[in-house]
Amino acid sequence: MGPRGANTAHPRTTLEDFIVAPAWYPFPSTVAYRRYEAEWLAGSFRPSASGVPHMHRMWQINERCRLTIYRSCDEVEPGVLALLSNLYQKPSIAAGVLLPPPDIGVANRGVRPDMFRWLDDHPPKSVIYVALGSEAPVTLKNLHELALGLELAGVRFLWALRSPGAPSDSGTGVDDHGVLPDGFEERTRGRSMVETGWVPQVKALAHGAVAAFLTHCGWGSTVESFAFGHPLVMLPFVLDQPLVARTMTEKGVGVEVARDEGDGSFDRDGVAAAVRRVMVDDEGKVLASNAKKLHEVLADQERQEWYIDDVVKHLRCYKDA
């Protein structure tokens, strides 16, 4: 996005301007939006219904702050915090990634005993956990192609399914009649479990049977995958999710589901191919090794505590500024 001054110095006027790294980004990188993803960002520079572009409101928020704190660190995004401090001319502070505690997988197991009993019945590192978060604009067609792709992949999967339009915080489950393709559950019986209520995601990811995570690449979910060193199958939709997916691809910890470059659609074959690359093919071993190495770096508790101490130091320094 960049600050007001950087955008004034390097104005972006066409959609094509938003599908490459901006002029003020100094690192070689393949992290950028694709054309079908960039419209929301380009649109945020245009006047909204109120007459004020959303980006102008974002700039005002930042300009009125004394400092900014990010759930990130140099181990994940080398050099980016220093770049942000320079761009915005105020401290950009890393809080660390704030991983879940390492023993969370063994605590409160009774919260969903049926789900954990199902996981317990499968071999170690044999299940892919599937969840697209609570905010991704998933359509019925998306769900059908995802379901049929999981079926084609032939692997074991645990799917935290949210029906299109379901309230993200209801916690009561949704009626999945008509949401899944006809006969899907019967055809995948024995190697699948579809949960339509609230799923304790971190506890699911912590289970020894889980080998990988099919995710929309929201930052919270991505960080939770770091906690357990899982490689990723990535299906981003909006906002920062595509950039997170590109970053994880650069780090060699996951693969994206192929999409049509024109409209961003995906199909069952693309889902199946990506899942098999991570869960079945030799490439998956490399991805899993890279994910484990990243986990080991981020699980350095002393280093992560240093980031929190630095946040506290800055808050004390700037509280009376």
BALUMDREN-660787 format. One record per residue (C-alpha): y negated, x negated, z negated; residue in one letter; residue number from 1. Coordinates in nm, 4 decimals. Layout:
BEGIN
<r py="Y" px="X" pz="Z" residu="a" num="NUM"/>
...
END
This chain:
BEGIN
<r py="0.0000" px="0.0000" pz="0.0000" residu="m" num="1"/>
<r py="-0.2459" px="-0.2676" pz="-0.1003" residu="g" num="2"/>
<r py="-0.5831" px="-0.2379" pz="-0.2763" residu="p" num="3"/>
<r py="-0.8970" px="-0.0901" pz="-0.1251" residu="r" num="4"/>
<r py="-1.0432" px="-0.4287" pz="-0.0309" residu="g" num="5"/>
<r py="-0.7314" px="-0.5480" pz="0.1528" residu="a" num="6"/>
<r py="-0.7146" px="-0.2249" pz="0.3518" residu="n" num="7"/>
<r py="-1.0838" px="-0.2528" pz="0.4395" residu="t" num="8"/>
<r py="-1.0355" px="-0.6086" pz="0.5611" residu="a" num="9"/>
<r py="-0.7182" px="-0.5213" pz="0.7523" residu="h" num="10"/>
<r py="-0.7453" px="-0.1518" pz="0.8469" residu="p" num="11"/>
<r py="-0.4332" px="0.0345" pz="0.9539" residu="r" num="12"/>
<r py="-0.4963" px="0.3217" pz="1.1927" residu="t" num="13"/>
<r py="-0.1697" px="0.3961" pz="1.3718" residu="t" num="14"/>
<r py="0.1818" px="0.4747" pz="1.2539" residu="l" num="15"/>
<r py="0.2987" px="0.1423" pz="1.3988" residu="e" num="16"/>
<r py="0.0679" px="-0.0377" pz="1.1523" residu="d" num="17"/>
<r py="0.2817" px="0.0946" pz="0.8654" residu="f" num="18"/>
<r py="0.6222" px="-0.0208" pz="0.9940" residu="i" num="19"/>
<r py="0.5550" px="-0.3926" pz="0.9521" residu="v" num="20"/>
<r py="0.4596" px="-0.5950" pz="0.6469" residu="a" num="21"/>
<r py="0.0814" px="-0.5718" pz="0.5876" residu="p" num="22"/>
<r py="-0.1420" px="-0.8654" pz="0.6729" residu="a" num="23"/>
<r py="-0.1902" px="-0.9590" pz="0.3079" residu="w" num="24"/>
<r py="0.1834" px="-1.0007" pz="0.2389" residu="y" num="25"/>
<r py="0.2442" px="-1.3787" pz="0.2659" residu="p" num="26"/>
<r py="0.6248" px="-1.4016" pz="0.2462" residu="f" num="27"/>
<r py="0.8681" px="-1.3864" pz="0.5403" residu="p" num="28"/>
<r py="1.0533" px="-1.0598" pz="0.4976" residu="s" num="29"/>
<r py="1.2400" px="-0.7818" pz="0.6738" residu="t" num="30"/>
<r py="1.1308" px="-0.5315" pz="0.4080" residu="v" num="31"/>
<r py="0.9337" px="-0.2603" pz="0.5869" residu="a" num="32"/>
<r py="0.9415" px="0.1092" pz="0.6635" residu="y" num="33"/>
<r py="1.1015" px="0.2396" pz="0.9781" residu="r" num="34"/>
<r py="0.9002" px="0.4732" pz="1.1959" residu="r" num="35"/>
<r py="1.0667" px="0.7904" pz="1.0690" residu="y" num="36"/>
<r py="0.9963" px="0.6834" pz="0.7084" residu="e" num="37"/>
<r py="0.6341" px="0.5740" pz="0.7437" residu="a" num="38"/>
<r py="0.4596" px="0.9050" pz="0.8122" residu="e" num="39"/>
<r py="0.4154" px="0.9902" pz="0.4437" residu="w" num="40"/>
<r py="0.2398" px="0.6565" pz="0.3819" residu="l" num="41"/>
<r py="0.0176" px="0.6854" pz="0.6886" residu="a" num="42"/>
<r py="-0.0598" px="1.0434" pz="0.5841" residu="g" num="43"/>
<r py="-0.1715" px="0.9331" pz="0.2386" residu="s" num="44"/>
<r py="-0.4687" px="0.7571" pz="0.4020" residu="f" num="45"/>
<r py="-0.5854" px="1.0818" pz="0.5653" residu="r" num="46"/>
<r py="-0.7882" px="1.3479" pz="0.3810" residu="p" num="47"/>
<r py="-0.5710" px="1.5894" pz="0.1838" residu="s" num="48"/>
<r py="-0.6411" px="1.9607" pz="0.1336" residu="a" num="49"/>
<r py="-0.9013" px="1.8593" pz="-0.1245" residu="s" num="50"/>
<r py="-1.0766" px="1.6404" pz="0.1302" residu="g" num="51"/>
<r py="-0.9888" px="1.3199" pz="-0.0554" residu="v" num="52"/>
<r py="-0.7001" px="1.1024" pz="0.0697" residu="p" num="53"/>
<r py="-0.4242" px="1.0507" pz="-0.1856" residu="h" num="54"/>
<r py="-0.4589" px="0.6756" pz="-0.1375" residu="m" num="55"/>
<r py="-0.8195" px="0.6895" pz="-0.2540" residu="h" num="56"/>
<r py="-0.7042" px="0.8514" pz="-0.5769" residu="r" num="57"/>
<r py="-0.4451" px="0.5762" pz="-0.6208" residu="m" num="58"/>
<r py="-0.7130" px="0.3128" pz="-0.5695" residu="w" num="59"/>
<r py="-0.9379" px="0.4800" pz="-0.8270" residu="q" num="60"/>
<r py="-0.6576" px="0.4840" pz="-1.0833" residu="i" num="61"/>
<r py="-0.5907" px="0.1149" pz="-1.0309" residu="n" num="62"/>
<r py="-0.9568" px="0.0175" pz="-1.0281" residu="e" num="63"/>
<r py="-1.0126" px="0.1884" pz="-1.3636" residu="r" num="64"/>
<r py="-0.7179" px="0.0163" pz="-1.5311" residu="c" num="65"/>
<r py="-0.7385" px="-0.3109" pz="-1.7210" residu="r" num="66"/>
<r py="-0.3934" px="-0.4266" pz="-1.6216" residu="l" num="67"/>
<r py="-0.0732" px="-0.2941" pz="-1.4672" residu="t" num="68"/>
<r py="0.2823" px="-0.3220" pz="-1.5993" residu="i" num="69"/>
<r py="0.5859" px="-0.3158" pz="-1.3702" residu="y" num="70"/>
<r py="0.9529" px="-0.2590" pz="-1.4427" residu="r" num="71"/>
<r py="1.0477" px="-0.5711" pz="-1.2529" residu="s" num="72"/>
<r py="1.0576" px="-0.9489" pz="-1.2862" residu="c" num="73"/>
<r py="1.0469" px="-1.2694" pz="-1.0835" residu="d" num="74"/>
<r py="1.4263" px="-1.2826" pz="-1.0700" residu="e" num="75"/>
<r py="1.4251" px="-0.9603" pz="-0.8658" residu="v" num="76"/>
<r py="1.0996" px="-1.0052" pz="-0.6712" residu="e" num="77"/>
<r py="1.0025" px="-1.3739" pz="-0.6655" residu="p" num="78"/>
<r py="0.6283" px="-1.4274" pz="-0.6376" residu="g" num="79"/>
<r py="0.5371" px="-1.0600" pz="-0.6017" residu="v" num="80"/>
<r py="0.3798" px="-1.0186" pz="-0.9472" residu="l" num="81"/>
<r py="0.1521" px="-1.3176" pz="-0.8848" residu="a" num="82"/>
<r py="0.0589" px="-1.1708" pz="-0.5464" residu="l" num="83"/>
<r py="-0.0279" px="-0.8359" pz="-0.7051" residu="l" num="84"/>
<r py="-0.2442" px="-1.0042" pz="-0.9693" residu="s" num="85"/>
<r py="-0.4345" px="-1.1814" pz="-0.6931" residu="n" num="86"/>
<r py="-0.4678" px="-0.8715" pz="-0.4726" residu="l" num="87"/>
<r py="-0.5864" px="-0.6385" pz="-0.7469" residu="y" num="88"/>
<r py="-0.7841" px="-0.9022" pz="-0.9390" residu="q" num="89"/>
<r py="-0.6291" px="-0.8023" pz="-1.2705" residu="k" num="90"/>
<r py="-0.3082" px="-0.8930" pz="-1.4538" residu="p" num="91"/>
<r py="0.0138" px="-0.7533" pz="-1.3054" residu="s" num="92"/>
<r py="0.2662" px="-0.7890" pz="-1.5855" residu="i" num="93"/>
<r py="0.6446" px="-0.7918" pz="-1.5551" residu="a" num="94"/>
<r py="0.8197" px="-0.5883" pz="-1.8231" residu="a" num="95"/>
<r py="1.1620" px="-0.7082" pz="-1.7092" residu="g" num="96"/>
<r py="1.4145" px="-0.4667" pz="-1.5651" residu="v" num="97"/>
<r py="1.5024" px="-0.3045" pz="-1.9008" residu="l" num="98"/>
<r py="1.8774" px="-0.2857" pz="-1.8457" residu="l" num="99"/>
<r py="2.0835" px="-0.0308" pz="-2.0383" residu="p" num="100"/>
<r py="2.2596" px="-0.1832" pz="-2.3422" residu="p" num="101"/>
<r py="2.5893" px="-0.3509" pz="-2.2483" residu="p" num="102"/>
<r py="2.7977" px="-0.1379" pz="-2.4851" residu="d" num="103"/>
<r py="2.6754" px="0.1981" pz="-2.3541" residu="i" num="104"/>
<r py="2.9982" px="0.2567" pz="-2.1640" residu="g" num="105"/>
<r py="3.2043" px="0.2823" pz="-2.4810" residu="v" num="106"/>
<r py="2.9616" px="0.4954" pz="-2.6811" residu="a" num="107"/>
<r py="2.9803" px="0.8750" pz="-2.6897" residu="n" num="108"/>
<r py="3.2661" px="0.8921" pz="-2.4421" residu="r" num="109"/>
<r py="3.3299" px="1.2535" pz="-2.5388" residu="g" num="110"/>
<r py="3.0145" px="1.3729" pz="-2.3599" residu="v" num="111"/>
<r py="3.2181" px="1.4598" pz="-2.0454" residu="r" num="112"/>
<r py="3.5844" px="1.4100" pz="-2.1411" residu="p" num="113"/>
<r py="3.7183" px="1.5646" pz="-1.8180" residu="d" num="114"/>
<r py="3.5269" px="1.3176" pz="-1.6035" residu="m" num="115"/>
<r py="3.6290" px="1.0179" pz="-1.8090" residu="f" num="116"/>
<r py="3.9912" px="1.1283" pz="-1.8177" residu="r" num="117"/>
<r py="3.9817" px="1.1412" pz="-1.4381" residu="w" num="118"/>
<r py="3.8351" px="0.7902" pz="-1.4219" residu="l" num="119"/>
<r py="4.0897" px="0.6658" pz="-1.6744" residu="d" num="120"/>
<r py="4.3683" px="0.7735" pz="-1.4394" residu="d" num="121"/>
<r py="4.2547" px="0.5389" pz="-1.1610" residu="h" num="122"/>
<r py="4.2936" px="0.1612" pz="-1.1251" residu="p" num="123"/>
<r py="4.0111" px="-0.0792" pz="-1.2099" residu="p" num="124"/>
<r py="3.7455" px="-0.1198" pz="-0.9394" residu="k" num="125"/>
<r py="3.8890" px="0.1548" pz="-0.7191" residu="s" num="126"/>
<r py="3.6258" px="0.4338" pz="-0.7303" residu="v" num="127"/>
<r py="3.2826" px="0.4619" pz="-0.5716" residu="i" num="128"/>
<r py="3.0300" px="0.6610" pz="-0.7740" residu="y" num="129"/>
<r py="2.8051" px="0.8821" pz="-0.5578" residu="v" num="130"/>
<r py="2.4683" px="1.0210" pz="-0.6694" residu="a" num="131"/>
<r py="2.1430" px="1.0880" pz="-0.4839" residu="l" num="132"/>
<r py="1.9175" px="1.1465" pz="-0.7823" residu="g" num="133"/>
<r py="1.7143" px="1.4529" pz="-0.8642" residu="s" num="134"/>
<r py="1.4157" px="1.4173" pz="-0.6301" residu="e" num="135"/>
<r py="1.5530" px="1.3171" pz="-0.2886" residu="a" num="136"/>
<r py="1.4920" px="1.5974" pz="-0.0327" residu="p" num="137"/>
<r py="1.8597" px="1.6434" pz="0.0542" residu="v" num="138"/>
<r py="1.9484" px="1.9216" pz="0.2992" residu="t" num="139"/>
<r py="2.2720" px="2.1144" pz="0.3351" residu="l" num="140"/>
<r py="2.3432" px="1.9238" pz="0.6572" residu="k" num="141"/>
<r py="2.2933" px="1.5960" pz="0.4700" residu="n" num="142"/>
<r py="2.5454" px="1.7029" pz="0.2069" residu="l" num="143"/>
<r py="2.8018" px="1.8081" pz="0.4675" residu="h" num="144"/>
<r py="2.7755" px="1.4794" pz="0.6569" residu="e" num="145"/>
<r py="2.7959" px="1.2839" pz="0.3317" residu="l" num="146"/>
<r py="3.1013" px="1.4808" pz="0.2205" residu="a" num="147"/>
<r py="3.2805" px="1.4415" pz="0.5531" residu="l" num="148"/>
<r py="3.1931" px="1.0715" pz="0.5567" residu="g" num="149"/>
<r py="3.3484" px="1.0239" pz="0.2132" residu="l" num="150"/>
<r py="3.6554" px="1.2082" pz="0.3382" residu="e" num="151"/>
<r py="3.6778" px="0.9861" pz="0.6467" residu="l" num="152"/>
<r py="3.6376" px="0.6688" pz="0.4404" residu="a" num="153"/>
<r py="3.9607" px="0.7496" pz="0.2583" residu="g" num="154"/>
<r py="3.8512" px="0.5994" pz="-0.0747" residu="v" num="155"/>
<r py="3.8433" px="0.7392" pz="-0.4278" residu="r" num="156"/>
<r py="3.5054" px="0.8800" pz="-0.5275" residu="f" num="157"/>
<r py="3.3255" px="1.0486" pz="-0.8147" residu="l" num="158"/>
<r py="3.0329" px="1.2549" pz="-0.6823" residu="w" num="159"/>
<r py="2.7482" px="1.3808" pz="-0.9001" residu="a" num="160"/>
<r py="2.6512" px="1.6628" pz="-0.6649" residu="l" num="161"/>
<r py="2.3145" px="1.8344" pz="-0.6816" residu="r" num="162"/>
<r py="2.2869" px="2.1419" pz="-0.4639" residu="s" num="163"/>
<r py="1.9815" px="2.1567" pz="-0.2345" residu="p" num="164"/>
<r py="1.6924" px="2.3108" pz="-0.4254" residu="g" num="165"/>
<r py="1.8679" px="2.2917" pz="-0.7624" residu="a" num="166"/>
<r py="1.6377" px="2.2265" pz="-1.0580" residu="p" num="167"/>
<r py="1.6578" px="1.8590" pz="-1.1441" residu="s" num="168"/>
<r py="1.6543" px="1.9178" pz="-1.5205" residu="d" num="169"/>
<r py="1.8646" px="2.2327" pz="-1.5585" residu="s" num="170"/>
<r py="2.1693" px="2.0454" pz="-1.6856" residu="g" num="171"/>
<r py="2.3792" px="2.3595" pz="-1.6390" residu="t" num="172"/>
<r py="2.5425" px="2.2828" pz="-1.3062" residu="g" num="173"/>
<r py="2.5011" px="2.4693" pz="-0.9821" residu="v" num="174"/>
<r py="2.7117" px="2.7061" pz="-0.7811" residu="d" num="175"/>
<r py="2.8605" px="2.4825" pz="-0.5126" residu="d" num="176"/>
<r py="3.0037" px="2.7708" pz="-0.3085" residu="h" num="177"/>
<r py="2.9102" px="2.6945" pz="0.0506" residu="g" num="178"/>
<r py="2.7546" px="2.3577" pz="-0.0357" residu="v" num="179"/>
<r py="3.0644" px="2.1557" pz="0.0520" residu="l" num="180"/>
<r py="3.2429" px="2.1839" pz="0.3879" residu="p" num="181"/>
<r py="3.5298" px="2.4327" pz="0.4052" residu="d" num="182"/>
<r py="3.8514" px="2.2830" pz="0.2714" residu="g" num="183"/>
<r py="3.6846" px="1.9589" pz="0.1611" residu="f" num="184"/>
<r py="3.7992" px="1.9681" pz="-0.1996" residu="e" num="185"/>
<r py="4.1563" px="2.0548" pz="-0.1026" residu="e" num="186"/>
<r py="4.1717" px="1.7746" pz="0.1553" residu="r" num="187"/>
<r py="4.0395" px="1.5137" pz="-0.0881" residu="t" num="188"/>
<r py="4.2221" px="1.6399" pz="-0.3958" residu="r" num="189"/>
<r py="4.3683" px="1.3608" pz="-0.6067" residu="g" num="190"/>
<r py="4.1191" px="1.0973" pz="-0.4942" residu="r" num="191"/>
<r py="3.7961" px="1.2813" pz="-0.5612" residu="s" num="192"/>
<r py="3.6055" px="1.4466" pz="-0.8402" residu="m" num="193"/>
<r py="3.2913" px="1.6493" pz="-0.7689" residu="v" num="194"/>
<r py="3.0705" px="1.7193" pz="-1.0705" residu="e" num="195"/>
<r py="2.7962" px="1.9785" pz="-1.0225" residu="t" num="196"/>
<r py="2.6532" px="1.9635" pz="-1.3739" residu="g" num="197"/>
<r py="2.4671" px="1.6843" pz="-1.5447" residu="w" num="198"/>
<r py="2.6503" px="1.3517" pz="-1.5253" residu="v" num="199"/>
<r py="2.5825" px="1.0646" pz="-1.7699" residu="p" num="200"/>
<r py="2.5206" px="0.8207" pz="-1.4878" residu="q" num="201"/>
<r py="2.5012" px="0.4985" pz="-1.6864" residu="v" num="202"/>
<r py="2.8276" px="0.5760" pz="-1.8640" residu="k" num="203"/>
<r py="2.9924" px="0.6557" pz="-1.5320" residu="a" num="204"/>
<r py="2.8716" px="0.3280" pz="-1.3813" residu="l" num="205"/>
<r py="2.9966" px="0.1422" pz="-1.6884" residu="a" num="206"/>
<r py="3.3548" px="0.2669" pz="-1.6485" residu="h" num="207"/>
<r py="3.6041" px="0.0024" pz="-1.5401" residu="g" num="208"/>
<r py="3.7389" px="0.2182" pz="-1.2558" residu="a" num="209"/>
<r py="3.4008" px="0.2181" pz="-1.0780" residu="v" num="210"/>
<r py="3.3599" px="-0.0518" pz="-0.8140" residu="a" num="211"/>
<r py="3.0450" px="0.0476" pz="-0.6233" residu="a" num="212"/>
<r py="2.7540" px="0.2918" pz="-0.6175" residu="f" num="213"/>
<r py="2.6426" px="0.5132" pz="-0.3270" residu="l" num="214"/>
<r py="2.2780" px="0.5721" pz="-0.4110" residu="t" num="215"/>
<r py="1.9438" px="0.6952" pz="-0.2773" residu="h" num="216"/>
<r py="1.7926" px="0.3692" pz="-0.4091" residu="c" num="217"/>
<r py="1.5507" px="0.5180" pz="-0.6560" residu="g" num="218"/>
<r py="1.4369" px="0.2245" pz="-0.8681" residu="w" num="219"/>
<r py="1.5872" px="0.3621" pz="-1.1901" residu="g" num="220"/>
<r py="1.9305" px="0.4066" pz="-1.0334" residu="s" num="221"/>
<r py="1.9102" px="0.0662" pz="-0.8665" residu="t" num="222"/>
<r py="1.8321" px="-0.1031" pz="-1.1977" residu="v" num="223"/>
<r py="2.1245" px="0.0803" pz="-1.3575" residu="e" num="224"/>
<r py="2.3508" px="-0.0679" pz="-1.0913" residu="s" num="225"/>
<r py="2.2227" px="-0.4154" pz="-1.1867" residu="f" num="226"/>
<r py="2.3525" px="-0.3587" pz="-1.5391" residu="a" num="227"/>
<r py="2.7119" px="-0.3538" pz="-1.4177" residu="f" num="228"/>
<r py="2.6980" px="-0.5733" pz="-1.1082" residu="g" num="229"/>
<r py="2.7976" px="-0.3026" pz="-0.8610" residu="h" num="230"/>
<r py="2.7437" px="-0.3466" pz="-0.4859" residu="p" num="231"/>
<r py="2.5571" px="-0.0617" pz="-0.3197" residu="l" num="232"/>
<r py="2.6018" px="0.1810" pz="-0.0340" residu="v" num="233"/>
<r py="2.2436" px="0.2870" pz="0.0289" residu="m" num="234"/>
<r py="2.1113" px="0.6171" pz="0.1616" residu="l" num="235"/>
<r py="1.7334" px="0.6164" pz="0.0987" residu="p" num="236"/>
<r py="1.5113" px="0.9154" pz="0.1738" residu="f" num="237"/>
<r py="1.1462" px="0.8927" pz="0.0631" residu="v" num="238"/>
<r py="0.8673" px="0.6947" pz="-0.1043" residu="l" num="239"/>
<r py="0.9806" px="0.3500" pz="-0.2244" residu="d" num="240"/>
<r py="1.3510" px="0.4142" pz="-0.1681" residu="q" num="241"/>
<r py="1.3656" px="0.2633" pz="0.1851" residu="p" num="242"/>
<r py="1.1859" px="-0.0512" pz="0.0677" residu="l" num="243"/>
<r py="1.4236" px="-0.0868" pz="-0.2270" residu="v" num="244"/>
<r py="1.7168" px="-0.0519" pz="0.0137" residu="a" num="245"/>
<r py="1.5765" px="-0.3223" pz="0.2468" residu="r" num="246"/>
<r py="1.5211" px="-0.5510" pz="-0.0521" residu="t" num="247"/>
<r py="1.8786" px="-0.5068" pz="-0.1730" residu="m" num="248"/>
<r py="2.0016" px="-0.5742" pz="0.1806" residu="t" num="249"/>
<r py="1.8043" px="-0.8998" pz="0.1855" residu="e" num="250"/>
<r py="1.9663" px="-0.9936" pz="-0.1454" residu="k" num="251"/>
<r py="2.3100" px="-0.9289" pz="-0.0005" residu="g" num="252"/>
<r py="2.4151" px="-0.6739" pz="-0.2625" residu="v" num="253"/>
<r py="2.4532" px="-0.3648" pz="-0.0432" residu="g" num="254"/>
<r py="2.4565" px="-0.2022" pz="0.2997" residu="v" num="255"/>
<r py="2.2582" px="0.0920" pz="0.4322" residu="e" num="256"/>
<r py="2.4112" px="0.3934" pz="0.5980" residu="v" num="257"/>
<r py="2.3122" px="0.3808" pz="0.9655" residu="a" num="258"/>
<r py="2.0453" px="0.6309" pz="1.0714" residu="r" num="259"/>
<r py="1.9044" px="0.7484" pz="1.4014" residu="d" num="260"/>
<r py="1.5887" px="0.5448" pz="1.4692" residu="e" num="261"/>
<r py="1.4148" px="0.8502" pz="1.6112" residu="g" num="262"/>
<r py="1.4507" px="1.1154" pz="1.3433" residu="d" num="263"/>
<r py="1.6260" px="0.9344" pz="1.0579" residu="g" num="264"/>
<r py="1.9365" px="1.1546" pz="1.0688" residu="s" num="265"/>
<r py="2.2764" px="1.0176" pz="0.9670" residu="f" num="266"/>
<r py="2.6309" px="1.1341" pz="1.0287" residu="d" num="267"/>
<r py="2.9765" px="1.1203" pz="0.8731" residu="r" num="268"/>
<r py="3.0816" px="0.8200" pz="1.0808" residu="d" num="269"/>
<r py="2.7891" px="0.6157" pz="0.9517" residu="g" num="270"/>
<r py="2.8666" px="0.7137" pz="0.5930" residu="v" num="271"/>
<r py="3.2355" px="0.6272" pz="0.6331" residu="a" num="272"/>
<r py="3.1584" px="0.2924" pz="0.7956" residu="a" num="273"/>
<r py="2.9168" px="0.1875" pz="0.5198" residu="a" num="274"/>
<r py="3.1528" px="0.2966" pz="0.2415" residu="v" num="275"/>
<r py="3.4438" px="0.1091" pz="0.3954" residu="r" num="276"/>
<r py="3.2331" px="-0.2055" pz="0.4409" residu="r" num="277"/>
<r py="3.1716" px="-0.2105" pz="0.0658" residu="v" num="278"/>
<r py="3.4989" px="-0.0695" pz="-0.0681" residu="m" num="279"/>
<r py="3.7647" px="-0.1851" pz="0.1816" residu="v" num="280"/>
<r py="3.6516" px="-0.4635" pz="0.4143" residu="d" num="281"/>
<r py="3.6272" px="-0.8329" pz="0.3255" residu="d" num="282"/>
<r py="3.2481" px="-0.8004" pz="0.3398" residu="e" num="283"/>
<r py="3.2729" px="-0.5967" pz="0.0221" residu="g" num="284"/>
<r py="3.4011" px="-0.8976" pz="-0.1712" residu="k" num="285"/>
<r py="3.0912" px="-1.0959" pz="-0.0755" residu="v" num="286"/>
<r py="2.8622" px="-0.8071" pz="-0.1701" residu="l" num="287"/>
<r py="3.0413" px="-0.7652" pz="-0.5035" residu="a" num="288"/>
<r py="3.0120" px="-1.1381" pz="-0.5749" residu="s" num="289"/>
<r py="2.6380" px="-1.1325" pz="-0.4988" residu="n" num="290"/>
<r py="2.5889" px="-0.8247" pz="-0.7156" residu="a" num="291"/>
<r py="2.7740" px="-0.9908" pz="-1.0017" residu="k" num="292"/>
<r py="2.5551" px="-1.3024" pz="-0.9736" residu="k" num="293"/>
<r py="2.2402" px="-1.0891" pz="-0.9830" residu="l" num="294"/>
<r py="2.3763" px="-0.9062" pz="-1.2859" residu="h" num="295"/>
<r py="2.4395" px="-1.2348" pz="-1.4666" residu="e" num="296"/>
<r py="2.0820" px="-1.3486" pz="-1.4057" residu="v" num="297"/>
<r py="1.9288" px="-1.0194" pz="-1.5208" residu="l" num="298"/>
<r py="2.1586" px="-0.9917" pz="-1.8221" residu="a" num="299"/>
<r py="1.9958" px="-1.3041" pz="-1.9709" residu="d" num="300"/>
<r py="1.8702" px="-1.1269" pz="-2.2822" residu="q" num="301"/>
<r py="1.6507" px="-1.4148" pz="-2.3930" residu="e" num="302"/>
<r py="1.4655" px="-1.4144" pz="-2.0629" residu="r" num="303"/>
<r py="1.4257" px="-1.0349" pz="-2.0625" residu="q" num="304"/>
<r py="1.2940" px="-1.0423" pz="-2.4204" residu="e" num="305"/>
<r py="1.0380" px="-1.2986" pz="-2.3070" residu="w" num="306"/>
<r py="0.9035" px="-1.0463" pz="-2.0574" residu="y" num="307"/>
<r py="0.8638" px="-0.7819" pz="-2.3288" residu="i" num="308"/>
<r py="0.6899" px="-1.0334" pz="-2.5559" residu="d" num="309"/>
<r py="0.4515" px="-1.1101" pz="-2.2694" residu="d" num="310"/>
<r py="0.3741" px="-0.7386" pz="-2.2274" residu="v" num="311"/>
<r py="0.2931" px="-0.7128" pz="-2.5985" residu="v" num="312"/>
<r py="0.0710" px="-1.0202" pz="-2.5786" residu="k" num="313"/>
<r py="-0.1271" px="-0.8713" pz="-2.2907" residu="h" num="314"/>
<r py="-0.1605" px="-0.5321" pz="-2.4585" residu="l" num="315"/>
<r py="-0.3035" px="-0.6993" pz="-2.7684" residu="r" num="316"/>
<r py="-0.5359" px="-0.9115" pz="-2.5585" residu="c" num="317"/>
<r py="-0.6728" px="-0.6216" pz="-2.3539" residu="y" num="318"/>
<r py="-0.6790" px="-0.3390" pz="-2.6100" residu="k" num="319"/>
<r py="-1.0431" px="-0.4048" pz="-2.6979" residu="d" num="320"/>
<r py="-1.1540" px="-0.5264" pz="-2.3554" residu="a" num="321"/>
END
